[in-house]
């Protein structure tokens, strides 16, 4: 039976969305200052996008307790979810044990939730598989039972706007992903290695899904592709509040919404300022953007081109394009990057022989890439050590 959290007595909502916390005692003063900054905005609720624990002890009972204590300190209802690092604690031998401990400490019957905000419905989705993942153990994997529940809730709530919250973004959203890290993992998207398309297909079939928030990238909001729109859904990346930032930005999201639409803001923890980012009146054709940004060059944590733009080698539904010494695979239907086929090309030439990709290295060796069981050429650069030997394709 679905646990519906009732907040229908509140008409206009003020929602805080906080990205990867990675709580460390050494950052306690900084994190407390950030919490006081956000409390001053008088939120009616807080959503945490996962990865509560610091890297020194991710996925432990202690990290769950620290995360729960931190978000309890906001003094308003808070809704956490499970991210990839929340599942890696060595004290747990099985995924089910990690999930059970998380649920116990956060007081949840299960790690995903339906929230009734009166004028809209919130849905949180949680990773439940780590040691059992087919691809990278750090893939943010949503199990079949949870996905089926998600699809049912979307249908049951089809007459109200739905806001979704997950740790990683979904394939086809157009949000920025990191080529040299998550795309290479592969763990850039929900269920990245195992049928990631089903999430965007659900979004496209259900225009009542109006917003989808995610974190995972540890980047700030000062890029145009940290807010995107596909169909009726606006996708929003959320940064971090602590020291674990990849671009120096420490930012959170602040959302106000009512029956007519929503307004999205960025709170900057370094400057203490709140800026408008975007707004939407339901039924409008376009989101009104308040900010535009110039791309900042980066030698690490860079995105692939957002689309292949028709260029590259075409093999069935795949487009292969070289970018920064890597061979990037794109999905032709979604026009989105799906993974890395080869890296360290160093002048290698690429050719296609039927359905096989041949990589001719400068050394004279030839590497073959064939489709995996899911029809992709992408490789497991960080294969699950519980299931795959290091270096396995």
Number of C-alpha atoms within 10 A of each C-alpha: 3 11 12 12 14 13 18 14 10 14 14 16 20 19 20 25 24 25 30 28 23 25 26 20 10 9 13 13 10 14 20 13 13 21 17 12 16 22 17 9 14 14 19 20 18 23 21 26 30 30 28 30 26 24 15 11 18 23 28 24 20 15 24 24 15 20 25 19 13 17 20 14 14 19 13 14 14 19 25 27 25 27 29 24 26 29 28 22 19 12 11 16 11 16 17 15 13 24 21 16 16 26 18 15 16 21 11 15 12 17 22 25 22 20 20 19 22 19 20 24 25 22 19 24 27 27 29 25 23 25 19 16 21 19 26 29 26 26 30 31 30 18 14 9 8 17 14 11 13 21 14 12 16 23 12 10 15 15 11 16 21 26 20 20 28 27 30 30 29 23 26 21 24 22 23 23 28 18 25 20 18 25 25 24 25 28 29 28 27 25 27 26 27 18 13 19 17 15 20 17 12 14 22 15 11 18 17 22 25 24 19 25 25 27 26 27 24 25 26 23 25 20 17 15 21 19 24 17 18 15 15 21 24 21 24 25 28 28 34 29 28 23 17 19 17 15 15 14 21 25 30 25 26 24 19 17 20 17 15 10 17 20 18 20 19 23 24 23 22 12 9 11 11 16 14 15 20 18 20 19 16 16 9 10 10 14 19 13 14 12 12 11 10 8 10 9 8 9 7 12 18 16 19 22 16 15 17 21 12 12 11 16 17 15 15 11 14 22 24 25 24 20 15 15 13 19 22 28 27 27 21 19 9 16 19 23 28 29 30 27 24 21 17 11 18 12 11 18 12 18 11 14 9 8 12 14 21 17 21 17 16 12 9 9 9 14 12 11 18 16 13 12 9 10 13 21 25 25 25 24 23 22 23 21 14 13 14 16 10 12 10 11 17
